[in-house]
Amino acid sequence: MNKNFFLLLSVLASLAAGCTMAPKYTRPAAPVPTAWPAGPAYAEATTTNGSVTPDLRWQNFFTDPALRQLIGTALTNNRDLRIAALNVERARAFYGIARAELLPTIDATGSGSKQRLPADLSNEGSRQTVERYDANLGVASWEIDFFGRIRSLKDRALQEYLATEQARRSAQILLVSSVAQAYLALAADQENLTLAETTLKSQQAAYDLVSRRFQLGLVPELEVFRAQTPLDVARRDVATYTQLVAKDENALELLLGSPVPRDLLPKTLNGFTPPTEISAGVSSDVLLRRPDVVQAEALLKAANADIGAARAAFFPRISLTAALGTASSDLSGLFKSGSGAWSYAPQIVMPIFDARTWSAAKAAKVQREIAVAQYERAIQSAFREVADALAVGGTVDQQVSAQRSLVNGLSETYRLSNSRFERGIDSYLGVLDAQRSLFAAQQVLVLLRLEQLTSQVRLYAVLGGGWQSEPASTPLAKLGPASASTDP
């Protein structure tokens, strides 16, 4: 009997590993062009020079030593990334639970009972005291997965786990790029603060000069008020950029999850080492490697596996309860020869009428269509983000060059206007107009240089770079093949 019992369990376990009823998976066609946009805005950005982004680690992309150190700190301490990693571990545990449902649960049980029967209930017509002791090794209500219901649920859990892992990678890309952008924004505001402080000093000197001339009767009082206007504006700008610098530091500390060392704070954009030149390649197929797109496809496969589980609900569910052990009326005879006992109770449930199964099957198919639309939307959003980044990269260099030329011309205008005022040739109004135009142009130049650097960071992020240095929580080879699929 023992041999037959274990043989039966082995045969049933083999049958439980059958195929699922999930439809065959076919990846939907990407609803975007195969090549990146072309035109005047993309002339410089679509060249094939530089490293291809998804194959470039963030340590190699960012060459500034201080920024690399800050990114490393953020990857260690950032709470959002820590939550994302914990979500991966939780999804992995859920997958382990779903996979374990395929295997029988074997329990060892021991029980004992003692009962007194009155004479009118006893078969012998006299009072009896009945004792029973059992020790068993058994399987309780193990569902044998003939039609793949449990396997489909297991595949769904696997795809949800993989989607969560991709979400962690997306969170890491976002964190790396956010730290870089916050660092650059801080550098730009520091430069604007330095510019505002320099302007304040020059305006204070000009105001003092005009005040002395007014006291000597060389200029009218109107010139004093004209000189006071840019002085007050400069004071306001210093306060404004001091506030922005403080906010930038707070934002950077939040991303890092710890205080920022003062020696790692940037001073100006000029001191920043530009990142490595990168290329988007020539094909938009690189988007299929973006973690958020891979996540959307994993969720599509999970929705597809739900169809298999919904289809299996129309077929019989077979379960087995079995036990093998010993039984005796005396505790001392529980393990003596001849006390062996066994039992098995297979059960089959055939659905005849259950309207819920039809609704569940329809809901699963609709959910798959939703997942297809979400997958296609993820690709379209990714294509738009890359196209926007390429458009900025193809034009921002020209903007910076033109703005530099404008700043140089306005600097000369301001120098000559100030010289003519000091020699008494012109009024202070010309100096005021020249200084106002120069300061505004210098601010725009700082913003354009910031956009120039952040556009490179943005392109690197939207192409899916930045996570390759972090290994996945669990190698896919250890998880087994994913069988969730979708039919046309």
DRENDO-1510 file (C-alpha; in Angstrom, 1 decimal, always signed):
<recs>
REC; n; res; u; v; w
REC; 1; MET; +0.0; +0.0; +0.0 .
REC; 2; ASN; +2.8; +2.4; +0.9 .
REC; 3; LYS; +4.4; +1.9; -2.5 .
REC; 4; ASN; +1.1; +2.5; -4.3 .
REC; 5; PHE; +0.3; +5.5; -2.3 .
REC; 6; PHE; +3.5; +7.3; -3.1 .
REC; 7; LEU; +3.3; +6.2; -6.7 .
REC; 8; LEU; -0.2; +7.8; -6.9 .
REC; 9; LEU; +1.2; +11.1; -5.5 .
REC; 10; SER; +4.0; +11.1; -8.0 .
REC; 11; VAL; +1.7; +10.5; -11.0 .
REC; 12; LEU; -0.6; +13.2; -9.9 .
REC; 13; ALA; +2.2; +15.6; -9.3 .
REC; 14; SER; +3.4; +15.0; -12.9 .
REC; 15; LEU; -0.1; +15.6; -14.3 .
REC; 16; ALA; -0.3; +18.8; -12.3 .
REC; 17; ALA; +2.7; +20.2; -14.3 .
REC; 18; GLY; +0.7; +20.2; -17.5 .
REC; 19; CYS; +0.2; +23.1; -19.9 .
REC; 20; THR; -2.0; +26.1; -19.1 .
REC; 21; MET; -5.0; +27.4; -20.9 .
REC; 22; ALA; -3.6; +30.9; -21.3 .
REC; 23; PRO; -3.6; +32.1; -24.9 .
REC; 24; LYS; -0.3; +32.3; -26.8 .
REC; 25; TYR; +1.6; +35.5; -26.2 .
REC; 26; THR; +2.4; +37.8; -29.1 .
REC; 27; ARG; +4.1; +41.1; -28.4 .
REC; 28; PRO; +2.0; +44.0; -29.8 .
REC; 29; ALA; +3.6; +46.0; -32.5 .
REC; 30; ALA; +5.1; +49.3; -31.3 .
REC; 31; PRO; +2.8; +52.1; -32.3 .
REC; 32; VAL; +5.7; +54.5; -33.1 .
REC; 33; PRO; +8.0; +55.0; -36.1 .
REC; 34; THR; +11.0; +52.8; -36.3 .
REC; 35; ALA; +13.4; +55.8; -36.6 .
REC; 36; TRP; +13.7; +59.0; -34.6 .
REC; 37; PRO; +12.2; +62.2; -35.9 .
REC; 38; ALA; +14.2; +64.2; -38.5 .
REC; 39; GLY; +14.3; +67.9; -39.3 .
REC; 40; PRO; +16.2; +71.1; -38.4 .
REC; 41; ALA; +15.6; +70.6; -34.7 .
REC; 42; TYR; +17.2; +67.2; -34.7 .
REC; 43; ALA; +20.2; +67.9; -37.0 .
REC; 44; GLU; +22.8; +67.6; -34.3 .
REC; 45; ALA; +21.0; +65.4; -31.9 .
REC; 46; THR; +20.5; +62.4; -34.2 .
REC; 47; THR; +24.1; +61.8; -35.1 .
REC; 48; THR; +25.5; +58.4; -34.2 .
REC; 49; ASN; +28.5; +59.8; -32.2 .
REC; 50; GLY; +28.9; +58.8; -28.6 .
REC; 51; SER; +27.9; +55.8; -26.5 .
REC; 52; VAL; +24.5; +54.2; -26.9 .
REC; 53; THR; +22.7; +55.1; -23.7 .
REC; 54; PRO; +21.2; +51.8; -22.4 .
REC; 55; ASP; +24.7; +50.2; -22.4 .
REC; 56; LEU; +26.3; +53.0; -20.5 .
REC; 57; ARG; +26.4; +52.9; -16.7 .
REC; 58; TRP; +25.7; +56.0; -14.7 .
REC; 59; GLN; +29.2; +55.9; -13.3 .
REC; 60; ASN; +30.6; +56.2; -16.8 .
REC; 61; PHE; +28.1; +58.8; -18.0 .
REC; 62; PHE; +28.5; +61.3; -15.1 .
REC; 63; THR; +32.2; +62.3; -15.0 .
REC; 64; ASP; +31.9; +65.0; -12.3 .
REC; 65; PRO; +33.4; +63.4; -9.1 .
REC; 66; ALA; +31.2; +65.3; -6.7 .
REC; 67; LEU; +28.1; +64.5; -8.5 .
REC; 68; ARG; +29.0; +60.8; -8.7 .
REC; 69; GLN; +29.6; +60.7; -5.0 .
REC; 70; LEU; +26.2; +62.3; -4.3 .
REC; 71; ILE; +24.4; +59.9; -6.6 .
REC; 72; GLY; +26.1; +57.0; -4.8 .
REC; 73; THR; +24.8; +58.4; -1.5 .
REC; 74; ALA; +21.3; +58.8; -2.9 .
REC; 75; LEU; +21.2; +55.2; -4.2 .
REC; 76; THR; +22.1; +54.0; -0.6 .
REC; 77; ASN; +19.9; +56.3; +1.5 .
REC; 78; ASN; +17.0; +57.5; -0.6 .
REC; 79; ARG; +13.7; +56.3; +1.0 .
REC; 80; ASP; +11.7; +56.1; -2.2 .
REC; 81; LEU; +14.2; +53.8; -3.7 .
REC; 82; ARG; +14.3; +51.7; -0.5 .
REC; 83; ILE; +10.5; +51.4; -0.7 .
REC; 84; ALA; +10.7; +50.3; -4.3 .
REC; 85; ALA; +13.3; +47.6; -3.4 .
REC; 86; LEU; +11.0; +46.4; -0.5 .
REC; 87; ASN; +8.1; +46.2; -2.9 .
REC; 88; VAL; +10.2; +43.9; -5.1 .
REC; 89; GLU; +10.9; +41.6; -2.2 .
REC; 90; ARG; +7.2; +41.5; -1.3 .
REC; 91; ALA; +6.3; +40.7; -4.9 .
REC; 92; ARG; +8.9; +38.0; -4.9 .
REC; 93; ALA; +7.4; +36.5; -1.8 .
REC; 94; PHE; +3.9; +36.5; -3.4 .
REC; 95; TYR; +5.3; +34.7; -6.4 .
REC; 96; GLY; +6.8; +32.1; -4.1 .
REC; 97; ILE; +3.4; +31.6; -2.5 .
REC; 98; ALA; +1.7; +31.2; -5.9 .
REC; 99; ARG; +4.3; +28.8; -7.1 .
REC; 100; ALA; +4.0; +26.7; -4.0 .
REC; 101; GLU; +0.3; +26.2; -4.7 .
REC; 102; LEU; +1.3; +23.6; -7.3 .
REC; 103; LEU; +2.8; +21.4; -4.7 .
REC; 104; PRO; +1.0; +19.3; -2.1 .
REC; 105; THR; +1.1; +20.5; +1.5 .
REC; 106; ILE; +2.2; +17.6; +3.7 .
REC; 107; ASP; +1.5; +17.7; +7.4 .
REC; 108; ALA; +2.3; +15.4; +10.3 .
REC; 109; THR; -0.6; +15.1; +12.7 .
REC; 110; GLY; -1.1; +13.3; +15.9 .
REC; 111; SER; -4.4; +13.0; +17.7 .
REC; 112; GLY; -6.0; +11.1; +20.6 .
REC; 113; SER; -9.5; +10.8; +21.9 .
REC; 114; LYS; -11.3; +9.0; +24.8 .
REC; 115; GLN; -15.1; +8.6; +24.8 .
REC; 116; ARG; -17.6; +6.9; +27.1 .
REC; 117; LEU; -20.7; +5.4; +25.5 .
REC; 118; PRO; -23.8; +4.6; +27.5 .
REC; 119; ALA; -25.3; +1.1; +27.2 .
REC; 120; ASP; -28.2; +2.1; +24.9 .
REC; 121; LEU; -25.7; +3.5; +22.4 .
REC; 122; SER; -23.2; +0.7; +22.6 .
REC; 123; ASN; -23.2; -2.2; +20.1 .
REC; 124; GLU; -22.6; -4.6; +23.0 .
REC; 125; GLY; -25.4; -3.3; +25.2 .
REC; 126; SER; -23.2; -2.2; +28.0 .
REC; 127; ARG; -21.3; +0.8; +28.9 .
REC; 128; GLN; -18.0; +1.3; +27.1 .
REC; 129; THR; -15.0; +3.5; +27.2 .
REC; 130; VAL; -13.5; +3.9; +23.7 .
REC; 131; GLU; -10.0; +5.2; +23.1 .
REC; 132; ARG; -8.3; +6.0; +19.8 .
REC; 133; TYR; -4.9; +7.3; +19.0 .
REC; 134; ASP; -3.6; +8.3; +15.5 .
REC; 135; ALA; -0.3; +9.4; +14.0 .
REC; 136; ASN; -0.5; +10.3; +10.3 .
REC; 137; LEU; +1.5; +11.9; +7.5 .
REC; 138; GLY; -1.0; +13.3; +5.0 .
REC; 139; VAL; -2.0; +15.7; +2.3 .
REC; 140; ALA; -5.0; +17.9; +2.9 .
REC; 141; SER; -7.2; +19.2; -0.1 .
REC; 142; TRP; -4.4; +19.3; -2.7 .
REC; 143; GLU; -5.8; +20.7; -5.9 .
REC; 144; ILE; -4.4; +18.8; -8.9 .
REC; 145; ASP; -3.9; +21.4; -11.6 .
REC; 146; PHE; -5.0; +19.4; -14.7 .
REC; 147; PHE; -6.3; +22.5; -16.5 .
REC; 148; GLY; -3.6; +25.0; -15.5 .
REC; 149; ARG; -5.6; +27.3; -13.2 .
REC; 150; ILE; -2.9; +27.4; -10.6 .
REC; 151; ARG; -0.2; +27.6; -13.1 .
REC; 152; SER; -1.8; +30.6; -14.7 .
REC; 153; LEU; -2.1; +32.3; -11.3 .
REC; 154; LYS; +1.6; +31.4; -10.7 .
REC; 155; ASP; +2.6; +33.0; -14.1 .
REC; 156; ARG; +0.6; +36.1; -13.2 .
REC; 157; ALA; +2.5; +36.4; -9.9 .
REC; 158; LEU; +5.8; +36.0; -11.7 .
REC; 159; GLN; +5.0; +38.7; -14.2 .
REC; 160; GLU; +3.8; +41.0; -11.4 .
REC; 161; TYR; +7.1; +40.3; -9.6 .
REC; 162; LEU; +9.1; +41.1; -12.8 .
REC; 163; ALA; +7.0; +44.3; -13.3 .
REC; 164; THR; +7.8; +45.4; -9.7 .
REC; 165; GLU; +11.5; +44.8; -10.4 .
REC; 166; GLN; +11.3; +47.0; -13.5 .
REC; 167; ALA; +9.5; +49.6; -11.4 .
REC; 168; ARG; +12.4; +49.6; -9.1 .
REC; 169; ARG; +14.8; +50.2; -12.0 .
REC; 170; SER; +12.6; +53.0; -13.2 .
REC; 171; ALA; +12.7; +54.5; -9.7 .
REC; 172; GLN; +16.5; +54.3; -9.8 .
REC; 173; ILE; +16.7; +56.0; -13.2 .
REC; 174; LEU; +14.4; +58.8; -11.9 .
REC; 175; LEU; +16.5; +59.1; -8.7 .
REC; 176; VAL; +19.8; +59.3; -10.6 .
REC; 177; SER; +18.5; +61.9; -13.1 .
REC; 178; SER; +16.8; +63.9; -10.3 .
REC; 179; VAL; +20.0; +64.1; -8.3 .
REC; 180; ALA; +21.9; +65.3; -11.3 .
REC; 181; GLN; +19.2; +67.9; -12.2 .
REC; 182; ALA; +18.9; +69.1; -8.7 .
REC; 183; TYR; +22.7; +69.4; -8.5 .
REC; 184; LEU; +22.8; +71.4; -11.8 .
REC; 185; ALA; +19.9; +73.6; -10.7 .
REC; 186; LEU; +21.8; +74.4; -7.5 .
REC; 187; ALA; +24.9; +75.3; -9.5 .
REC; 188; ALA; +22.9; +77.6; -11.7 .
REC; 189; ASP; +21.2; +79.3; -8.8 .
REC; 190; GLN; +24.6; +79.7; -7.1 .
REC; 191; GLU; +25.9; +81.3; -10.3 .
REC; 192; ASN; +22.9; +83.6; -10.5 .
REC; 193; LEU; +23.4; +84.5; -6.8 .
REC; 194; THR; +27.1; +85.4; -7.5 .
REC; 195; LEU; +26.0; +87.4; -10.6 .
REC; 196; ALA; +23.3; +89.3; -8.5 .
REC; 197; GLU; +25.9; +90.0; -5.7 .
REC; 198; THR; +28.3; +91.4; -8.3 .
REC; 199; THR; +25.6; +93.5; -9.8 .
REC; 200; LEU; +24.6; +94.8; -6.4 .
REC; 201; LYS; +28.2; +95.9; -5.7 .
REC; 202; SER; +28.4; +97.7; -9.0 .
REC; 203; GLN; +25.0; +99.3; -8.5 .
REC; 204; GLN; +26.0; +100.4; -5.0 .
REC; 205; ALA; +29.2; +102.0; -6.3 .
REC; 206; ALA; +27.2; +103.7; -9.1 .
REC; 207; TYR; +24.6; +105.0; -6.6 .
REC; 208; ASP; +27.3; +106.3; -4.3 .
REC; 209; LEU; +28.9; +108.1; -7.3 .
REC; 210; VAL; +25.6; +109.7; -8.4 .
REC; 211; SER; +24.8; +110.7; -4.8 .
REC; 212; ARG; +28.1; +112.5; -4.5 .
REC; 213; ARG; +27.6; +114.3; -7.8 .
REC; 214; PHE; +24.1; +115.3; -6.7 .
REC; 215; GLN; +25.5; +116.7; -3.4 .
REC; 216; LEU; +28.0; +118.7; -5.5 .
REC; 217; GLY; +25.2; +120.0; -7.7 .
REC; 218; LEU; +26.5; +118.3; -10.8 .
REC; 219; VAL; +23.4; +116.2; -11.5 .
REC; 220; PRO; +19.7; +116.6; -10.7 .
REC; 221; GLU; +17.9; +114.7; -8.0 .
REC; 222; LEU; +16.2; +112.6; -10.7 .
REC; 223; GLU; +19.5; +110.9; -11.4 .
REC; 224; VAL; +19.7; +109.7; -7.8 .
REC; 225; PHE; +16.3; +108.1; -8.0 .
REC; 226; ARG; +17.3; +106.5; -11.3 .
REC; 227; ALA; +20.4; +105.0; -9.7 .
REC; 228; GLN; +18.4; +103.8; -6.7 .
REC; 229; THR; +16.0; +101.7; -8.8 .
REC; 230; PRO; +18.6; +99.2; -10.1 .
REC; 231; LEU; +20.2; +99.1; -6.6 .
REC; 232; ASP; +16.9; +98.0; -5.0 .
REC; 233; VAL; +16.3; +95.5; -7.8 .
REC; 234; ALA; +19.8; +94.0; -7.2 .
REC; 235; ARG; +19.1; +93.8; -3.5 .
REC; 236; ARG; +15.8; +92.0; -4.3 .
REC; 237; ASP; +17.6; +89.6; -6.7 .
REC; 238; VAL; +20.2; +88.7; -4.1 .
REC; 239; ALA; +17.5; +87.8; -1.6 .
REC; 240; THR; +15.6; +85.8; -4.2 .
REC; 241; TYR; +18.6; +83.7; -5.3 .
REC; 242; THR; +19.7; +83.2; -1.7 .
REC; 243; GLN; +16.2; +81.7; -1.1 .
REC; 244; LEU; +16.4; +79.5; -4.2 .
REC; 245; VAL; +19.9; +78.2; -3.2 .
REC; 246; ALA; +18.5; +77.2; +0.2 .
REC; 247; LYS; +15.6; +75.4; -1.4 .
REC; 248; ASP; +17.8; +73.7; -3.9 .
REC; 249; GLU; +20.0; +72.4; -1.1 .
REC; 250; ASN; +16.9; +71.2; +0.8 .
REC; 251; ALA; +15.7; +69.3; -2.3 .
REC; 252; LEU; +19.1; +67.7; -2.8 .
REC; 253; GLU; +19.2; +66.6; +0.8 .
REC; 254; LEU; +15.8; +65.0; +0.4 .
REC; 255; LEU; +16.9; +63.1; -2.7 .
REC; 256; LEU; +20.1; +62.0; -0.9 .
REC; 257; GLY; +18.3; +61.0; +2.3 .
REC; 258; SER; +21.1; +62.6; +4.3 .
REC; 259; PRO; +22.8; +66.0; +4.7 .
REC; 260; VAL; +24.9; +67.2; +1.8 .
REC; 261; PRO; +28.6; +67.6; +2.6 .
REC; 262; ARG; +29.5; +71.3; +2.1 .
REC; 263; ASP; +32.6; +70.4; +0.1 .
REC; 264; LEU; +30.4; +68.6; -2.5 .
REC; 265; LEU; +28.1; +71.6; -3.2 .
REC; 266; PRO; +28.6; +73.2; -6.6 .
REC; 267; LYS; +29.7; +76.8; -6.9 .
REC; 268; THR; +28.9; +77.6; -10.6 .
REC; 269; LEU; +28.1; +75.7; -13.7 .
REC; 270; ASN; +31.5; +76.5; -15.1 .
REC; 271; GLY; +33.0; +74.2; -12.5 .
REC; 272; PHE; +30.9; +71.2; -13.5 .
REC; 273; THR; +32.4; +68.5; -15.6 .
REC; 274; PRO; +30.1; +67.8; -18.5 .
REC; 275; PRO; +28.7; +64.2; -18.8 .
REC; 276; THR; +29.8; +61.8; -21.5 .
REC; 277; GLU; +28.5; +62.3; -25.0 .
REC; 278; ILE; +25.7; +59.8; -25.8 .
REC; 279; SER; +23.7; +58.8; -28.8 .
REC; 280; ALA; +20.1; +57.5; -29.1 .
REC; 281; GLY; +21.2; +55.3; -32.0 .
REC; 282; VAL; +19.3; +55.1; -35.2 .
REC; 283; SER; +16.3; +52.9; -34.2 .
REC; 284; SER; +13.5; +53.5; -31.8 .
REC; 285; ASP; +13.6; +49.8; -30.8 .
REC; 286; VAL; +15.9; +50.9; -28.0 .
REC; 287; LEU; +12.7; +52.0; -26.2 .
REC; 288; LEU; +11.7; +48.4; -25.7 .
REC; 289; ARG; +14.5; +48.1; -23.2 .
REC; 290; ARG; +13.3; +51.0; -21.1 .
REC; 291; PRO; +12.3; +49.6; -17.6 .
REC; 292; ASP; +8.9; +51.3; -17.7 .
REC; 293; VAL; +8.1; +49.7; -21.1 .
REC; 294; VAL; +9.3; +46.3; -19.9 .
REC; 295; GLN; +7.1; +46.8; -16.8 .
REC; 296; ALA; +4.1; +47.5; -19.0 .
REC; 297; GLU; +4.8; +44.4; -21.0 .
REC; 298; ALA; +5.1; +42.3; -17.9 .
REC; 299; LEU; +1.7; +43.6; -16.7 .
REC; 300; LEU; +0.3; +42.7; -20.1 .
REC; 301; LYS; +1.6; +39.1; -19.7 .
REC; 302; ALA; +0.1; +39.0; -16.2 .
REC; 303; ALA; -3.3; +40.1; -17.5 .
REC; 304; ASN; -2.9; +37.4; -20.2 .
REC; 305; ALA; -2.3; +34.7; -17.6 .
REC; 306; ASP; -5.5; +35.8; -15.9 .
REC; 307; ILE; -7.3; +34.6; -19.0 .
REC; 308; GLY; -5.9; +31.2; -18.6 .
REC; 309; ALA; -7.1; +31.0; -15.0 .
REC; 310; ALA; -10.6; +32.3; -16.0 .
REC; 311; ARG; -10.8; +29.7; -18.8 .
REC; 312; ALA; -9.8; +26.9; -16.4 .
REC; 313; ALA; -12.7; +27.8; -14.1 .
REC; 314; PHE; -15.1; +26.3; -16.7 .
REC; 315; PHE; -13.5; +22.8; -16.2 .
REC; 316; PRO; -13.6; +20.4; -13.3 .
REC; 317; ARG; -11.4; +21.0; -10.2 .
REC; 318; ILE; -9.9; +17.9; -8.8 .
REC; 319; SER; -8.5; +17.7; -5.3 .
REC; 320; LEU; -7.1; +15.0; -3.1 .
REC; 321; THR; -7.0; +14.4; +0.6 .
REC; 322; ALA; -4.8; +11.5; +1.7 .
REC; 323; ALA; -3.2; +10.2; +4.9 .
REC; 324; LEU; -0.8; +7.4; +5.8 .
REC; 325; GLY; +0.0; +6.5; +9.4 .
REC; 326; THR; -0.9; +4.3; +12.4 .
REC; 327; ALA; -3.9; +4.0; +14.6 .
REC; 328; SER; -4.6; +2.1; +17.8 .
REC; 329; SER; -7.0; +1.9; +20.7 .
REC; 330; ASP; -4.1; +2.0; +23.1 .
REC; 331; LEU; -1.4; +4.6; +23.1 .
REC; 332; SER; +1.3; +2.0; +23.7 .
REC; 333; GLY; +0.2; +0.0; +20.7 .
REC; 334; LEU; +0.3; +3.0; +18.3 .
REC; 335; PHE; +3.6; +1.9; +16.6 .
REC; 336; LYS; +3.3; -1.9; +17.0 .
REC; 337; SER; +3.1; -4.2; +14.0 .
REC; 338; GLY; -0.3; -4.3; +12.4 .
REC; 339; SER; -1.3; -0.8; +13.4 .
REC; 340; GLY; -0.8; +0.7; +10.0 .
REC; 341; ALA; -3.7; +2.8; +8.6 .
REC; 342; TRP; -4.3; +4.8; +5.4 .
REC; 343; SER; -7.0; +6.8; +3.7 .
REC; 344; TYR; -7.5; +8.8; +0.6 .
REC; 345; ALA; -10.4; +10.8; -0.6 .
REC; 346; PRO; -10.3; +12.3; -4.1 .
REC; 347; GLN; -12.9; +14.9; -5.0 .
REC; 348; ILE; -14.0; +16.3; -8.3 .
REC; 349; VAL; -16.2; +19.4; -8.6 .
REC; 350; MET; -17.8; +19.9; -12.0 .
REC; 351; PRO; -19.2; +23.4; -12.6 .
REC; 352; ILE; -22.8; +23.2; -14.0 .
REC; 353; PHE; -24.1; +26.7; -13.7 .
REC; 354; ASP; -22.2; +29.6; -12.3 .
REC; 355; ALA; -22.8; +32.9; -14.0 .
REC; 356; ARG; -19.7; +34.4; -12.3 .
REC; 357; THR; -17.3; +32.4; -14.4 .
REC; 358; TRP; -18.6; +33.9; -17.7 .
REC; 359; SER; -18.3; +37.4; -16.2 .
REC; 360; ALA; -14.8; +36.6; -14.9 .
REC; 361; ALA; -13.7; +35.4; -18.3 .
REC; 362; LYS; -15.0; +38.6; -20.0 .
REC; 363; ALA; -13.4; +40.8; -17.3 .
REC; 364; ALA; -10.0; +39.0; -17.9 .
REC; 365; LYS; -10.2; +39.6; -21.6 .
REC; 366; VAL; -11.1; +43.3; -21.1 .
REC; 367; GLN; -8.3; +43.7; -18.6 .
REC; 368; ARG; -5.9; +42.3; -21.2 .
REC; 369; GLU; -7.1; +44.9; -23.7 .
REC; 370; ILE; -6.5; +47.6; -21.2 .
REC; 371; ALA; -3.0; +46.2; -20.6 .
REC; 372; VAL; -2.3; +46.3; -24.3 .
REC; 373; ALA; -3.4; +49.9; -24.5 .
REC; 374; GLN; -1.3; +50.8; -21.5 .
REC; 375; TYR; +1.7; +49.1; -23.0 .
REC; 376; GLU; +1.3; +51.0; -26.3 .
REC; 377; ARG; +0.8; +54.2; -24.4 .
REC; 378; ALA; +4.0; +53.6; -22.5 .
REC; 379; ILE; +5.9; +53.2; -25.8 .
REC; 380; GLN; +4.3; +56.3; -27.2 .
REC; 381; SER; +5.1; +58.4; -24.1 .
REC; 382; ALA; +8.7; +57.1; -24.2 .
REC; 383; PHE; +9.0; +58.0; -27.9 .
REC; 384; ARG; +7.7; +61.5; -27.2 .
REC; 385; GLU; +10.1; +62.0; -24.3 .
REC; 386; VAL; +13.1; +61.0; -26.4 .
REC; 387; ALA; +12.0; +63.1; -29.3 .
REC; 388; ASP; +11.6; +66.1; -27.1 .
REC; 389; ALA; +15.1; +65.5; -25.6 .
REC; 390; LEU; +16.6; +65.2; -29.1 .
REC; 391; ALA; +14.9; +68.4; -30.2 .
REC; 392; VAL; +16.4; +70.3; -27.2 .
REC; 393; GLY; +19.8; +68.7; -27.8 .
REC; 394; GLY; +19.7; +69.7; -31.5 .
REC; 395; THR; +19.0; +73.3; -30.8 .
REC; 396; VAL; +20.3; +74.3; -27.4 .
REC; 397; ASP; +23.9; +74.6; -28.5 .
REC; 398; GLN; +22.9; +77.2; -31.1 .
REC; 399; GLN; +20.9; +79.1; -28.4 .
REC; 400; VAL; +23.8; +79.1; -26.0 .
REC; 401; SER; +26.2; +80.4; -28.8 .
REC; 402; ALA; +23.8; +83.2; -29.8 .
REC; 403; GLN; +23.2; +84.2; -26.2 .
REC; 404; ARG; +27.0; +84.3; -25.5 .
REC; 405; SER; +27.4; +86.7; -28.4 .
REC; 406; LEU; +24.5; +88.8; -27.1 .
REC; 407; VAL; +26.1; +88.9; -23.6 .
REC; 408; ASN; +29.4; +90.0; -25.0 .
REC; 409; GLY; +27.8; +92.8; -27.0 .
REC; 410; LEU; +25.8; +94.0; -24.1 .
REC; 411; SER; +28.9; +93.9; -21.9 .
REC; 412; GLU; +30.6; +96.3; -24.2 .
REC; 413; THR; +27.5; +98.5; -24.4 .
REC; 414; TYR; +27.4; +98.7; -20.6 .
REC; 415; ARG; +31.2; +99.4; -20.4 .
REC; 416; LEU; +31.0; +102.2; -22.9 .
REC; 417; SER; +27.8; +103.7; -21.4 .
REC; 418; ASN; +29.3; +103.7; -17.9 .
REC; 419; SER; +32.5; +105.3; -19.3 .
REC; 420; ARG; +30.6; +108.0; -21.0 .
REC; 421; PHE; +28.6; +108.6; -17.8 .
REC; 422; GLU; +31.7; +108.9; -15.6 .
REC; 423; ARG; +33.1; +111.4; -18.0 .
REC; 424; GLY; +29.9; +113.4; -17.9 .
REC; 425; ILE; +29.1; +112.9; -21.6 .
REC; 426; ASP; +25.7; +111.0; -21.1 .
REC; 427; SER; +23.2; +110.8; -18.3 .
REC; 428; TYR; +22.8; +107.8; -16.0 .
REC; 429; LEU; +19.7; +106.6; -18.0 .
REC; 430; GLY; +21.9; +105.1; -20.7 .
REC; 431; VAL; +23.9; +103.2; -18.0 .
REC; 432; LEU; +20.7; +102.0; -16.4 .
REC; 433; ASP; +19.3; +100.6; -19.7 .
REC; 434; ALA; +22.6; +98.9; -20.6 .
REC; 435; GLN; +23.0; +97.4; -17.1 .
REC; 436; ARG; +19.4; +96.1; -17.1 .
REC; 437; SER; +19.8; +94.5; -20.5 .
REC; 438; LEU; +23.1; +92.9; -19.6 .
REC; 439; PHE; +21.9; +91.5; -16.3 .
REC; 440; ALA; +18.8; +89.9; -18.0 .
REC; 441; ALA; +21.0; +88.5; -20.8 .
REC; 442; GLN; +23.4; +87.0; -18.3 .
REC; 443; GLN; +20.5; +85.3; -16.4 .
REC; 444; VAL; +19.2; +83.9; -19.7 .
REC; 445; LEU; +22.6; +82.6; -20.5 .
REC; 446; VAL; +22.8; +80.8; -17.2 .
REC; 447; LEU; +19.4; +79.2; -17.9 .
REC; 448; LEU; +20.4; +78.1; -21.4 .
REC; 449; ARG; +23.6; +76.5; -20.1 .
REC; 450; LEU; +21.6; +74.8; -17.4 .
REC; 451; GLU; +19.2; +73.5; -20.1 .
REC; 452; GLN; +22.1; +72.4; -22.2 .
REC; 453; LEU; +23.5; +70.2; -19.4 .
REC; 454; THR; +20.1; +68.9; -18.1 .
REC; 455; SER; +19.1; +68.0; -21.7 .
REC; 456; GLN; +21.9; +65.5; -21.8 .
REC; 457; VAL; +20.9; +64.1; -18.4 .
REC; 458; ARG; +17.2; +63.9; -19.6 .
REC; 459; LEU; +18.2; +62.1; -22.8 .
REC; 460; TYR; +20.2; +59.6; -20.8 .
REC; 461; ALA; +17.3; +59.0; -18.5 .
REC; 462; VAL; +14.5; +58.8; -21.1 .
REC; 463; LEU; +16.5; +56.3; -23.2 .
REC; 464; GLY; +16.6; +54.0; -20.1 .
REC; 465; GLY; +20.2; +54.3; -19.0 .
REC; 466; GLY; +21.4; +54.4; -15.4 .
REC; 467; TRP; +20.4; +51.1; -13.8 .
REC; 468; GLN; +22.7; +48.6; -15.4 .
REC; 469; SER; +25.2; +48.8; -12.5 .
REC; 470; GLU; +22.6; +47.4; -10.1 .
REC; 471; PRO; +21.9; +43.7; -10.5 .
REC; 472; ALA; +18.4; +42.5; -10.4 .
REC; 473; SER; +17.1; +41.2; -7.1 .
REC; 474; THR; +16.8; +37.7; -8.5 .
REC; 475; PRO; +18.2; +36.3; -11.7 .
REC; 476; LEU; +15.5; +35.3; -14.1 .
REC; 477; ALA; +17.1; +32.0; -14.6 .
REC; 478; LYS; +16.2; +31.1; -11.1 .
REC; 479; LEU; +12.5; +31.9; -11.6 .
REC; 480; GLY; +11.8; +29.7; -14.6 .
REC; 481; PRO; +10.3; +30.6; -17.9 .
REC; 482; ALA; +7.3; +33.0; -18.0 .
REC; 483; SER; +4.4; +31.4; -19.8 .
REC; 484; ALA; +1.9; +34.3; -19.5 .
REC; 485; SER; +0.8; +35.2; -23.0 .
REC; 486; THR; -1.8; +37.0; -25.0 .
REC; 487; ASP; -3.7; +36.0; -28.1 .
REC; 488; PRO; -4.6; +38.4; -31.0 .
</recs>
